[in-house]
């Protein structure tokens, strides 16, 4: 008679390693951060110019120099 034997199956678990080369994702993230900083800077300048009339003469002299 044959013996009923059960074989243990080897379970292979792959480690979730991050990809080494993420150049395109890193570049996209860096560009988004730089764009966000520039947009916040321009927004703050625009908001300052809308709220005060203190800098109007200086801007007029800067852009229209005769």
CHARMM-style PDB file with segment names, atoms N, HN, CA, C and O in Angstrom:
ATOM      1  N   UNK     1       0.817  -1.172   0.000  1.00  0.00      PROA
ATOM      2  CA  UNK     1       0.000   0.000   0.000  1.00  0.00      PROA
ATOM      3  C   UNK     1       0.865   1.241   0.000  1.00  0.00      PROA
ATOM      4  O   UNK     1       1.955   1.282   0.571  1.00  0.00      PROA
ATOM      5  N   UNK     2       0.334   2.247  -0.663  1.00  0.00      PROA
ATOM      6  HN  UNK     2      -0.551   2.214  -1.127  1.00  0.00      PROA
ATOM      7  CA  UNK     2       1.055   3.507  -0.706  1.00  0.00      PROA
ATOM      8  C   UNK     2       0.627   4.370   0.462  1.00  0.00      PROA
ATOM      9  O   UNK     2      -0.535   4.398   0.868  1.00  0.00      PROA
ATOM     10  N   UNK     3       1.609   5.062   0.974  1.00  0.00      PROA
ATOM     11  HN  UNK     3       2.552   5.038   0.644  1.00  0.00      PROA
ATOM     12  CA  UNK     3       1.323   5.976   2.068  1.00  0.00      PROA
ATOM     13  C   UNK     3       0.817   7.294   1.511  1.00  0.00      PROA
ATOM     14  O   UNK     3       1.319   7.793   0.504  1.00  0.00      PROA
ATOM     15  N   UNK     4      -0.155   7.833   2.161  1.00  0.00      PROA
ATOM     16  HN  UNK     4      -0.562   7.427   2.980  1.00  0.00      PROA
ATOM     17  CA  UNK     4      -0.628   9.164   1.773  1.00  0.00      PROA
ATOM     18  C   UNK     4       0.289  10.202   2.419  1.00  0.00      PROA
ATOM     19  O   UNK     4       0.191  10.476   3.615  1.00  0.00      PROA
ATOM     20  N   UNK     5       1.158  10.759   1.627  1.00  0.00      PROA
ATOM     21  HN  UNK     5       1.237  10.536   0.656  1.00  0.00      PROA
ATOM     22  CA  UNK     5       2.056  11.793   2.140  1.00  0.00      PROA
ATOM     23  C   UNK     5       1.705  13.122   1.494  1.00  0.00      PROA
ATOM     24  O   UNK     5       1.372  13.212   0.312  1.00  0.00      PROA
ATOM     25  N   UNK     6       1.791  14.099   2.289  1.00  0.00      PROA
ATOM     26  HN  UNK     6       2.061  14.026   3.249  1.00  0.00      PROA
ATOM     27  CA  UNK     6       1.532  15.439   1.755  1.00  0.00      PROA
ATOM     28  C   UNK     6       2.855  16.173   1.671  1.00  0.00      PROA
ATOM     29  O   UNK     6       3.646  16.166   2.614  1.00  0.00      PROA
ATOM     30  N   UNK     7       3.082  16.792   0.556  1.00  0.00      PROA
ATOM     31  HN  UNK     7       2.439  16.797  -0.210  1.00  0.00      PROA
ATOM     32  CA  UNK     7       4.308  17.552   0.369  1.00  0.00      PROA
ATOM     33  C   UNK     7       4.035  19.002   0.722  1.00  0.00      PROA
ATOM     34  O   UNK     7       2.995  19.564   0.380  1.00  0.00      PROA
ATOM     35  N   UNK     8       4.979  19.578   1.402  1.00  0.00      PROA
ATOM     36  HN  UNK     8       5.824  19.121   1.680  1.00  0.00      PROA
ATOM     37  CA  UNK     8       4.862  20.994   1.722  1.00  0.00      PROA
ATOM     38  C   UNK     8       5.270  21.808   0.505  1.00  0.00      PROA
ATOM     39  O   UNK     8       6.298  21.559  -0.124  1.00  0.00      PROA
ATOM     40  N   UNK     9       4.448  22.769   0.202  1.00  0.00      PROA
ATOM     41  HN  UNK     9       3.612  22.972   0.713  1.00  0.00      PROA
ATOM     42  CA  UNK     9       4.755  23.628  -0.933  1.00  0.00      PROA
ATOM     43  C   UNK     9       5.580  24.813  -0.451  1.00  0.00      PROA
ATOM     44  O   UNK     9       5.291  25.427   0.576  1.00  0.00      PROA
ATOM     45  N   UNK    10       6.580  25.102  -1.200  1.00  0.00      PROA
ATOM     46  HN  UNK    10       6.815  24.603  -2.035  1.00  0.00      PROA
ATOM     47  CA  UNK    10       7.434  26.242  -0.864  1.00  0.00      PROA
ATOM     48  C   UNK    10       6.732  27.525  -1.323  1.00  0.00      PROA
ATOM     49  O   UNK    10       6.348  27.658  -2.485  1.00  0.00      PROA
ATOM     50  N   UNK    11       6.579  28.433  -0.414  1.00  0.00      PROA
ATOM     51  HN  UNK    11       6.891  28.324   0.530  1.00  0.00      PROA
ATOM     52  CA  UNK    11       5.947  29.704  -0.720  1.00  0.00      PROA
ATOM     53  C   UNK    11       7.045  30.726  -0.927  1.00  0.00      PROA
ATOM     54  O   UNK    11       7.846  30.999  -0.032  1.00  0.00      PROA
ATOM     55  N   UNK    12       7.066  31.281  -2.116  1.00  0.00      PROA
ATOM     56  HN  UNK    12       6.416  31.059  -2.843  1.00  0.00      PROA
ATOM     57  CA  UNK    12       8.085  32.269  -2.436  1.00  0.00      PROA
ATOM     58  C   UNK    12       7.449  33.645  -2.297  1.00  0.00      PROA
ATOM     59  O   UNK    12       6.478  33.975  -2.978  1.00  0.00      PROA
ATOM     60  N   UNK    13       8.021  34.433  -1.401  1.00  0.00      PROA
ATOM     61  HN  UNK    13       8.810  34.165  -0.849  1.00  0.00      PROA
ATOM     62  CA  UNK    13       7.518  35.784  -1.178  1.00  0.00      PROA
ATOM     63  C   UNK    13       8.573  36.754  -1.673  1.00  0.00      PROA
ATOM     64  O   UNK    13       9.713  36.747  -1.208  1.00  0.00      PROA
ATOM     65  N   UNK    14       8.179  37.579  -2.614  1.00  0.00      PROA
ATOM     66  HN  UNK    14       7.253  37.585  -2.992  1.00  0.00      PROA
ATOM     67  CA  UNK    14       9.109  38.571  -3.138  1.00  0.00      PROA
ATOM     68  C   UNK    14       9.036  39.823  -2.280  1.00  0.00      PROA
ATOM     69  O   UNK    14       7.954  40.293  -1.926  1.00  0.00      PROA
ATOM     70  N   UNK    15      10.183  40.341  -1.961  1.00  0.00      PROA
ATOM     71  HN  UNK    15      11.062  39.960  -2.248  1.00  0.00      PROA
ATOM     72  CA  UNK    15      10.232  41.568  -1.167  1.00  0.00      PROA
ATOM     73  C   UNK    15       9.842  42.753  -2.045  1.00  0.00      PROA
ATOM     74  O   UNK    15      10.229  42.832  -3.211  1.00  0.00      PROA
ATOM     75  N   UNK    16       9.089  43.649  -1.481  1.00  0.00      PROA
ATOM     76  HN  UNK    16       8.774  43.585  -0.534  1.00  0.00      PROA
ATOM     77  CA  UNK    16       8.683  44.837  -2.224  1.00  0.00      PROA
ATOM     78  C   UNK    16       9.806  45.866  -2.163  1.00  0.00      PROA
ATOM     79  O   UNK    16       9.842  46.713  -1.271  1.00  0.00      PROA
ATOM     80  N   UNK    17      10.694  45.781  -3.098  1.00  0.00      PROA
ATOM     81  HN  UNK    17      10.664  45.093  -3.823  1.00  0.00      PROA
ATOM     82  CA  UNK    17      11.809  46.713  -3.148  1.00  0.00      PROA
ATOM     83  C   UNK    17      11.424  47.893  -4.037  1.00  0.00      PROA
ATOM     84  O   UNK    17      10.814  47.705  -5.090  1.00  0.00      PROA
ATOM     85  N   UNK    18      11.775  49.101  -3.620  1.00  0.00      PROA
ATOM     86  HN  UNK    18      12.270  49.254  -2.765  1.00  0.00      PROA
ATOM     87  CA  UNK    18      11.481  50.238  -4.489  1.00  0.00      PROA
ATOM     88  C   UNK    18      12.387  50.205  -5.711  1.00  0.00      PROA
ATOM     89  O   UNK    18      13.531  49.757  -5.628  1.00  0.00      PROA
ATOM     90  N   UNK    19      11.883  50.674  -6.835  1.00  0.00      PROA
ATOM     91  HN  UNK    19      10.954  51.038  -6.903  1.00  0.00      PROA
ATOM     92  CA  UNK    19      12.718  50.686  -8.034  1.00  0.00      PROA
ATOM     93  C   UNK    19      13.906  51.631  -7.854  1.00  0.00      PROA
ATOM     94  O   UNK    19      13.798  52.690  -7.236  1.00  0.00      PROA
ATOM     95  N   UNK    20      15.012  51.225  -8.400  1.00  0.00      PROA
ATOM     96  HN  UNK    20      15.100  50.365  -8.902  1.00  0.00      PROA
ATOM     97  CA  UNK    20      16.239  51.989  -8.222  1.00  0.00      PROA
ATOM     98  C   UNK    20      16.211  53.258  -9.069  1.00  0.00      PROA
ATOM     99  O   UNK    20      16.607  54.325  -8.600  1.00  0.00      PROA
ATOM    100  N   UNK    21      15.754  53.151 -10.288  1.00  0.00      PROA
ATOM    101  HN  UNK    21      15.433  52.284 -10.669  1.00  0.00      PROA
ATOM    102  CA  UNK    21      15.766  54.284 -11.206  1.00  0.00      PROA
ATOM    103  C   UNK    21      14.365  54.865 -11.338  1.00  0.00      PROA
ATOM    104  O   UNK    21      13.517  54.300 -12.028  1.00  0.00      PROA
ATOM    105  N   UNK    22      14.125  55.976 -10.685  1.00  0.00      PROA
ATOM    106  HN  UNK    22      14.814  56.434 -10.124  1.00  0.00      PROA
ATOM    107  CA  UNK    22      12.844  56.666 -10.774  1.00  0.00      PROA
ATOM    108  C   UNK    22      13.063  58.065 -11.320  1.00  0.00      PROA
ATOM    109  O   UNK    22      12.476  59.028 -10.825  1.00  0.00      PROA
ATOM    110  N   UNK    23      13.889  58.179 -12.318  1.00  0.00      PROA
ATOM    111  HN  UNK    23      14.366  57.398 -12.720  1.00  0.00      PROA
ATOM    112  CA  UNK    23      14.304  59.492 -12.799  1.00  0.00      PROA
ATOM    113  C   UNK    23      13.124  60.311 -13.302  1.00  0.00      PROA
ATOM    114  O   UNK    23      13.019  61.495 -12.983  1.00  0.00      PROA
ATOM    115  N   UNK    24      12.251  59.713 -14.070  1.00  0.00      PROA
ATOM    116  HN  UNK    24      12.337  58.751 -14.330  1.00  0.00      PROA
ATOM    117  CA  UNK    24      11.142  60.484 -14.633  1.00  0.00      PROA
ATOM    118  C   UNK    24      10.167  60.927 -13.542  1.00  0.00      PROA
ATOM    119  O   UNK    24       9.666  62.050 -13.587  1.00  0.00      PROA
ATOM    120  N   UNK    25       9.898  60.081 -12.586  1.00  0.00      PROA
ATOM    121  HN  UNK    25      10.305  59.169 -12.550  1.00  0.00      PROA
ATOM    122  CA  UNK    25       8.994  60.459 -11.496  1.00  0.00      PROA
ATOM    123  C   UNK    25       9.626  61.525 -10.616  1.00  0.00      PROA
ATOM    124  O   UNK    25       8.945  62.451 -10.177  1.00  0.00      PROA
ATOM    125  N   UNK    26      10.927  61.402 -10.353  1.00  0.00      PROA
ATOM    126  HN  UNK    26      11.481  60.650 -10.710  1.00  0.00      PROA
ATOM    127  CA  UNK    26      11.615  62.406  -9.542  1.00  0.00      PROA
ATOM    128  C   UNK    26      11.664  63.752 -10.257  1.00  0.00      PROA
ATOM    129  O   UNK    26      11.483  64.796  -9.631  1.00  0.00      PROA
ATOM    130  N   UNK    27      11.907  63.730 -11.552  1.00  0.00      PROA
ATOM    131  HN  UNK    27      12.054  62.882 -12.060  1.00  0.00      PROA
ATOM    132  CA  UNK    27      11.952  64.965 -12.327  1.00  0.00      PROA
ATOM    133  C   UNK    27      10.586  65.638 -12.346  1.00  0.00      PROA
ATOM    134  O   UNK    27      10.494  66.857 -12.198  1.00  0.00      PROA
ATOM    135  N   UNK    28       9.534  64.862 -12.524  1.00  0.00      PROA
ATOM    136  HN  UNK    28       9.609  63.872 -12.643  1.00  0.00      PROA
ATOM    137  CA  UNK    28       8.188  65.406 -12.535  1.00  0.00      PROA
ATOM    138  C   UNK    28       7.837  66.029 -11.179  1.00  0.00      PROA
ATOM    139  O   UNK    28       7.239  67.104 -11.118  1.00  0.00      PROA
ATOM    140  N   UNK    29       8.209  65.355 -10.113  1.00  0.00      PROA
ATOM    141  HN  UNK    29       8.694  64.483 -10.162  1.00  0.00      PROA
ATOM    142  CA  UNK    29       7.945  65.876  -8.775  1.00  0.00      PROA
ATOM    143  C   UNK    29       8.720  67.162  -8.519  1.00  0.00      PROA
ATOM    144  O   UNK    29       8.182  68.103  -7.935  1.00  0.00      PROA
ATOM    145  N   UNK    30       9.978  67.211  -8.949  1.00  0.00      PROA
ATOM    146  HN  UNK    30      10.415  66.446  -9.423  1.00  0.00      PROA
ATOM    147  CA  UNK    30      10.790  68.410  -8.762  1.00  0.00      PROA
ATOM    148  C   UNK    30      10.215  69.588  -9.543  1.00  0.00      PROA
ATOM    149  O   UNK    30      10.172  70.709  -9.036  1.00  0.00      PROA
ATOM    150  N   UNK    31       9.778  69.342 -10.763  1.00  0.00      PROA
ATOM    151  HN  UNK    31       9.813  68.431 -11.176  1.00  0.00      PROA
ATOM    152  CA  UNK    31       9.191  70.416 -11.565  1.00  0.00      PROA
ATOM    153  C   UNK    31       7.883  70.922 -10.960  1.00  0.00      PROA
ATOM    154  O   UNK    31       7.603  72.120 -11.003  1.00  0.00      PROA
ATOM    155  N   UNK    32       7.096  70.032 -10.407  1.00  0.00      PROA
ATOM    156  HN  UNK    32       7.324  69.059 -10.372  1.00  0.00      PROA
ATOM    157  CA  UNK    32       5.852  70.449  -9.766  1.00  0.00      PROA
ATOM    158  C   UNK    32       6.124  71.294  -8.525  1.00  0.00      PROA
ATOM    159  O   UNK    32       5.415  72.266  -8.265  1.00  0.00      PROA
ATOM    160  N   UNK    33       7.144  70.927  -7.763  1.00  0.00      PROA
ATOM    161  HN  UNK    33       7.720  70.138  -7.974  1.00  0.00      PROA
ATOM    162  CA  UNK    33       7.483  71.700  -6.567  1.00  0.00      PROA
ATOM    163  C   UNK    33       7.987  73.082  -6.938  1.00  0.00      PROA
ATOM    164  O   UNK    33       7.595  74.072  -6.321  1.00  0.00      PROA
ATOM    165  N   UNK    34       8.861  73.159  -7.950  1.00  0.00      PROA
ATOM    166  HN  UNK    34       9.179  72.355  -8.452  1.00  0.00      PROA
ATOM    167  CA  UNK    34       9.374  74.460  -8.393  1.00  0.00      PROA
ATOM    168  C   UNK    34       8.247  75.316  -8.941  1.00  0.00      PROA
ATOM    169  O   UNK    34       8.189  76.514  -8.662  1.00  0.00      PROA
ATOM    170  N   UNK    35       7.358  74.725  -9.710  1.00  0.00      PROA
ATOM    171  HN  UNK    35       7.405  73.752  -9.936  1.00  0.00      PROA
ATOM    172  CA  UNK    35       6.219  75.454 -10.255  1.00  0.00      PROA
ATOM    173  C   UNK    35       5.315  75.968  -9.141  1.00  0.00      PROA
ATOM    174  O   UNK    35       4.836  77.100  -9.209  1.00  0.00      PROA
ATOM    175  N   UNK    36       5.080  75.165  -8.132  1.00  0.00      PROA
ATOM    176  HN  UNK    36       5.469  74.245  -8.077  1.00  0.00      PROA
ATOM    177  CA  UNK    36       4.242  75.577  -7.015  1.00  0.00      PROA
ATOM    178  C   UNK    36       4.864  76.750  -6.263  1.00  0.00      PROA
ATOM    179  O   UNK    36       4.167  77.696  -5.896  1.00  0.00      PROA
ATOM    180  N   UNK    37       6.168  76.688  -6.035  1.00  0.00      PROA
ATOM    181  HN  UNK    37       6.734  75.919  -6.333  1.00  0.00      PROA
ATOM    182  CA  UNK    37       6.849  77.781  -5.324  1.00  0.00      PROA
ATOM    183  C   UNK    37       6.774  79.074  -6.132  1.00  0.00      PROA
ATOM    184  O   UNK    37       6.504  80.137  -5.573  1.00  0.00      PROA
ATOM    185  N   UNK    38       7.010  78.992  -7.441  1.00  0.00      PROA
ATOM    186  HN  UNK    38       7.229  78.128  -7.895  1.00  0.00      PROA
ATOM    187  CA  UNK    38       6.931  80.187  -8.278  1.00  0.00      PROA
ATOM    188  C   UNK    38       5.517  80.758  -8.320  1.00  0.00      PROA
ATOM    189  O   UNK    38       5.335  81.975  -8.284  1.00  0.00      PROA
ATOM    190  N   UNK    39       4.530  79.893  -8.394  1.00  0.00      PROA
ATOM    191  HN  UNK    39       4.678  78.904  -8.423  1.00  0.00      PROA
ATOM    192  CA  UNK    39       3.146  80.366  -8.419  1.00  0.00      PROA
ATOM    193  C   UNK    39       2.755  81.045  -7.112  1.00  0.00      PROA
ATOM    194  O   UNK    39       2.057  82.058  -7.131  1.00  0.00      PROA
ATOM    195  N   UNK    40       3.192  80.508  -5.984  1.00  0.00      PROA
ATOM    196  HN  UNK    40       3.760  79.685  -5.968  1.00  0.00      PROA
ATOM    197  CA  UNK    40       2.904  81.137  -4.693  1.00  0.00      PROA
ATOM    198  C   UNK    40       3.602  82.492  -4.605  1.00  0.00      PROA
ATOM    199  O   UNK    40       3.027  83.449  -4.086  1.00  0.00      PROA
ATOM    200  N   UNK    41       4.837  82.582  -5.106  1.00  0.00      PROA
ATOM    201  HN  UNK    41       5.303  81.804  -5.527  1.00  0.00      PROA
ATOM    202  CA  UNK    41       5.578  83.841  -5.103  1.00  0.00      PROA
ATOM    203  C   UNK    41       4.865  84.896  -5.945  1.00  0.00      PROA
ATOM    204  O   UNK    41       4.680  86.027  -5.497  1.00  0.00      PROA
ATOM    205  N   UNK    42       4.467  84.535  -7.152  1.00  0.00      PROA
ATOM    206  HN  UNK    42       4.617  83.616  -7.516  1.00  0.00      PROA
ATOM    207  CA  UNK    42       3.761  85.482  -8.027  1.00  0.00      PROA
ATOM    208  C   UNK    42       2.421  85.877  -7.420  1.00  0.00      PROA
ATOM    209  O   UNK    42       2.023  87.039  -7.504  1.00  0.00      PROA
ATOM    210  N   UNK    43       1.730  84.934  -6.817  1.00  0.00      PROA
ATOM    211  HN  UNK    43       2.053  83.990  -6.748  1.00  0.00      PROA
ATOM    212  CA  UNK    43       0.455  85.247  -6.177  1.00  0.00      PROA
ATOM    213  C   UNK    43       0.636  86.244  -5.034  1.00  0.00      PROA
ATOM    214  O   UNK    43      -0.164  87.167  -4.883  1.00  0.00      PROA
ATOM    215  N   UNK    44       1.678  86.064  -4.233  1.00  0.00      PROA
ATOM    216  HN  UNK    44       2.328  85.314  -4.355  1.00  0.00      PROA
ATOM    217  CA  UNK    44       1.930  86.992  -3.123  1.00  0.00      PROA
ATOM    218  C   UNK    44       2.250  88.392  -3.641  1.00  0.00      PROA
ATOM    219  O   UNK    44       1.795  89.384  -3.071  1.00  0.00      PROA
ATOM    220  N   UNK    45       3.025  88.475  -4.713  1.00  0.00      PROA
ATOM    221  HN  UNK    45       3.394  87.670  -5.176  1.00  0.00      PROA
ATOM    222  CA  UNK    45       3.317  89.786  -5.306  1.00  0.00      PROA
ATOM    223  C   UNK    45       2.038  90.426  -5.843  1.00  0.00      PROA
ATOM    224  O   UNK    45       1.787  91.609  -5.613  1.00  0.00      PROA
ATOM    225  N   UNK    46       1.241  89.650  -6.553  1.00  0.00      PROA
ATOM    226  HN  UNK    46       1.446  88.689  -6.740  1.00  0.00      PROA
ATOM    227  CA  UNK    46      -0.012  90.181  -7.102  1.00  0.00      PROA
ATOM    228  C   UNK    46      -0.940  90.648  -5.979  1.00  0.00      PROA
ATOM    229  O   UNK    46      -1.557  91.708  -6.084  1.00  0.00      PROA
ATOM    230  N   UNK    47      -1.039  89.865  -4.911  1.00  0.00      PROA
ATOM    231  HN  UNK    47      -0.538  89.004  -4.825  1.00  0.00      PROA
ATOM    232  CA  UNK    47      -1.900  90.222  -3.794  1.00  0.00      PROA
ATOM    233  C   UNK    47      -1.419  91.506  -3.116  1.00  0.00      PROA
ATOM    234  O   UNK    47      -2.229  92.352  -2.737  1.00  0.00      PROA
ATOM    235  N   UNK    48      -0.111  91.649  -2.965  1.00  0.00      PROA
ATOM    236  HN  UNK    48       0.547  90.962  -3.273  1.00  0.00      PROA
ATOM    237  CA  UNK    48       0.446  92.863  -2.375  1.00  0.00      PROA
ATOM    238  C   UNK    48       0.131  94.077  -3.238  1.00  0.00      PROA
ATOM    239  O   UNK    48      -0.221  95.136  -2.719  1.00  0.00      PROA
ATOM    240  N   UNK    49       0.257  93.928  -4.540  1.00  0.00      PROA
ATOM    241  HN  UNK    49       0.544  93.067  -4.962  1.00  0.00      PROA
ATOM    242  CA  UNK    49      -0.024  95.045  -5.441  1.00  0.00      PROA
ATOM    243  C   UNK    49      -1.507  95.403  -5.463  1.00  0.00      PROA
ATOM    244  O   UNK    49      -1.860  96.564  -5.675  1.00  0.00      PROA
ATOM    245  N   UNK    50      -2.363  94.432  -5.249  1.00  0.00      PROA
ATOM    246  HN  UNK    50      -2.076  93.490  -5.077  1.00  0.00      PROA
ATOM    247  CA  UNK    50      -3.799  94.710  -5.239  1.00  0.00      PROA
ATOM    248  C   UNK    50      -4.226  95.397  -3.942  1.00  0.00      PROA
ATOM    249  O   UNK    50      -5.156  96.203  -3.942  1.00  0.00      PROA
ATOM    250  N   UNK    51      -3.556  95.083  -2.853  1.00  0.00      PROA
ATOM    251  HN  UNK    51      -2.801  94.428  -2.853  1.00  0.00      PROA
ATOM    252  CA  UNK    51      -3.974  95.615  -1.560  1.00  0.00      PROA
ATOM    253  C   UNK    51      -3.372  96.982  -1.235  1.00  0.00      PROA
ATOM    254  O   UNK    51      -3.947  97.742  -0.456  1.00  0.00      PROA
ATOM    255  N   UNK    52      -2.224  97.297  -1.824  1.00  0.00      PROA
ATOM    256  HN  UNK    52      -1.757  96.680  -2.457  1.00  0.00      PROA
ATOM    257  CA  UNK    52      -1.587  98.574  -1.508  1.00  0.00      PROA
ATOM    258  C   UNK    52      -1.326  99.357  -2.787  1.00  0.00      PROA
ATOM    259  O   UNK    52      -1.152  98.777  -3.859  1.00  0.00      PROA
ATOM    260  N   UNK    53      -1.300 100.661  -2.664  1.00  0.00      PROA
ATOM    261  HN  UNK    53      -1.440 101.132  -1.793  1.00  0.00      PROA
ATOM    262  CA  UNK    53      -0.936 101.504  -3.805  1.00  0.00      PROA
ATOM    263  C   UNK    53       0.442 102.112  -3.585  1.00  0.00      PROA
ATOM    264  O   UNK    53       0.834 103.045  -4.286  1.00  0.00      PROA
ATOM    265  N   UNK    54       1.158 101.594  -2.635  1.00  0.00      PROA
ATOM    266  HN  UNK    54       0.840 100.836  -2.066  1.00  0.00      PROA
ATOM    267  CA  UNK    54       2.466 102.135  -2.266  1.00  0.00      PROA
ATOM    268  C   UNK    54       3.513 101.902  -3.359  1.00  0.00      PROA
ATOM    269  O   UNK    54       4.419 102.718  -3.527  1.00  0.00      PROA
ATOM    270  N   UNK    55       3.399 100.794  -4.105  1.00  0.00      PROA
ATOM    271  HN  UNK    55       2.663 100.131  -3.968  1.00  0.00      PROA
ATOM    272  CA  UNK    55       4.427 100.437  -5.063  1.00  0.00      PROA
ATOM    273  C   UNK    55       4.080 100.827  -6.498  1.00  0.00      PROA
ATOM    274  O   UNK    55       4.831 100.499  -7.417  1.00  0.00      PROA
ATOM    275  N   UNK    56       2.980 101.509  -6.706  1.00  0.00      PROA
ATOM    276  HN  UNK    56       2.371 101.776  -5.960  1.00  0.00      PROA
ATOM    277  CA  UNK    56       2.558 101.854  -8.066  1.00  0.00      PROA
ATOM    278  C   UNK    56       3.567 102.743  -8.773  1.00  0.00      PROA
ATOM    279  O   UNK    56       3.878 102.498  -9.939  1.00  0.00      PROA
ATOM    280  N   UNK    57       4.079 103.748  -8.119  1.00  0.00      PROA
ATOM    281  HN  UNK    57       3.826 103.946  -7.172  1.00  0.00      PROA
ATOM    282  CA  UNK    57       5.029 104.669  -8.750  1.00  0.00      PROA
ATOM    283  C   UNK    57       6.338 103.949  -9.080  1.00  0.00      PROA
ATOM    284  O   UNK    57       6.923 104.188 -10.136  1.00  0.00      PROA
ATOM    285  N   UNK    58       6.790 103.092  -8.210  1.00  0.00      PROA
ATOM    286  HN  UNK    58       6.314 102.898  -7.352  1.00  0.00      PROA
ATOM    287  CA  UNK    58       8.031 102.356  -8.464  1.00  0.00      PROA
ATOM    288  C   UNK    58       7.871 101.410  -9.647  1.00  0.00      PROA
ATOM    289  O   UNK    58       8.783 101.278 -10.464  1.00  0.00      PROA
ATOM    290  N   UNK    59       6.723 100.752  -9.744  1.00  0.00      PROA
ATOM    291  HN  UNK    59       5.983 100.859  -9.081  1.00  0.00      PROA
ATOM    292  CA  UNK    59       6.484  99.864 -10.881  1.00  0.00      PROA
ATOM    293  C   UNK    59       6.351 100.647 -12.179  1.00  0.00      PROA
ATOM    294  O   UNK    59       6.834 100.209 -13.223  1.00  0.00      PROA
ATOM    295  N   UNK    60       5.709 101.782 -12.118  1.00  0.00      PROA
ATOM    296  HN  UNK    60       5.317 102.138 -11.270  1.00  0.00      PROA
ATOM    297  CA  UNK    60       5.569 102.628 -13.306  1.00  0.00      PROA
ATOM    298  C   UNK    60       6.952 103.059 -13.798  1.00  0.00      PROA
ATOM    299  O   UNK    60       7.221 103.012 -14.999  1.00  0.00      PROA
ATOM    300  N   UNK    61       7.818 103.471 -12.895  1.00  0.00      PROA
ATOM    301  HN  UNK    61       7.599 103.508 -11.920  1.00  0.00      PROA
ATOM    302  CA  UNK    61       9.170 103.874 -13.282  1.00  0.00      PROA
ATOM    303  C   UNK    61       9.994 102.693 -13.790  1.00  0.00      PROA
ATOM    304  O   UNK    61      10.846 102.866 -14.662  1.00  0.00      PROA
ATOM    305  N   UNK    62       9.751 101.497 -13.259  1.00  0.00      PROA
ATOM    306  HN  UNK    62       9.059 101.356 -12.551  1.00  0.00      PROA
ATOM    307  CA  UNK    62      10.505 100.324 -13.673  1.00  0.00      PROA
ATOM    308  C   UNK    62      10.113  99.872 -15.079  1.00  0.00      PROA
ATOM    309  O   UNK    62      10.981  99.553 -15.891  1.00  0.00      PROA
ATOM    310  N   UNK    63       8.821  99.845 -15.368  1.00  0.00      PROA
ATOM    311  HN  UNK    63       8.116 100.105 -14.708  1.00  0.00      PROA
ATOM    312  CA  UNK    63       8.361  99.333 -16.655  1.00  0.00      PROA
ATOM    313  C   UNK    63       8.364 100.386 -17.756  1.00  0.00      PROA
ATOM    314  O   UNK    63       8.569 100.049 -18.922  1.00  0.00      PROA
ATOM    315  N   UNK    64       8.144 101.646 -17.417  1.00  0.00      PROA
ATOM    316  HN  UNK    64       7.978 101.920 -16.469  1.00  0.00      PROA
ATOM    317  CA  UNK    64       8.127 102.713 -18.416  1.00  0.00      PROA
ATOM    318  C   UNK    64       9.220 103.706 -18.044  1.00  0.00      PROA
ATOM    319  O   UNK    64       8.975 104.698 -17.357  1.00  0.00      PROA
ATOM    320  N   UNK    65      10.414 103.424 -18.505  1.00  0.00      PROA
ATOM    321  HN  UNK    65      10.613 102.619 -19.063  1.00  0.00      PROA
ATOM    322  CA  UNK    65      11.539 104.293 -18.208  1.00  0.00      PROA
ATOM    323  C   UNK    65      11.834 105.158 -19.440  1.00  0.00      PROA
ATOM    324  O   UNK    65      12.185 104.650 -20.505  1.00  0.00      PROA
ATOM    325  N   UNK    66      11.686 106.461 -19.270  1.00  0.00      PROA
ATOM    326  HN  UNK    66      11.401 106.874 -18.405  1.00  0.00      PROA
ATOM    327  CA  UNK    66      11.929 107.398 -20.377  1.00  0.00      PROA
ATOM    328  C   UNK    66      12.947 108.402 -19.966  1.00  0.00      PROA
ATOM    329  OT1 UNK    66      13.297 109.283 -20.751  1.00  0.00      PROA
TER     330      UNK     66
END
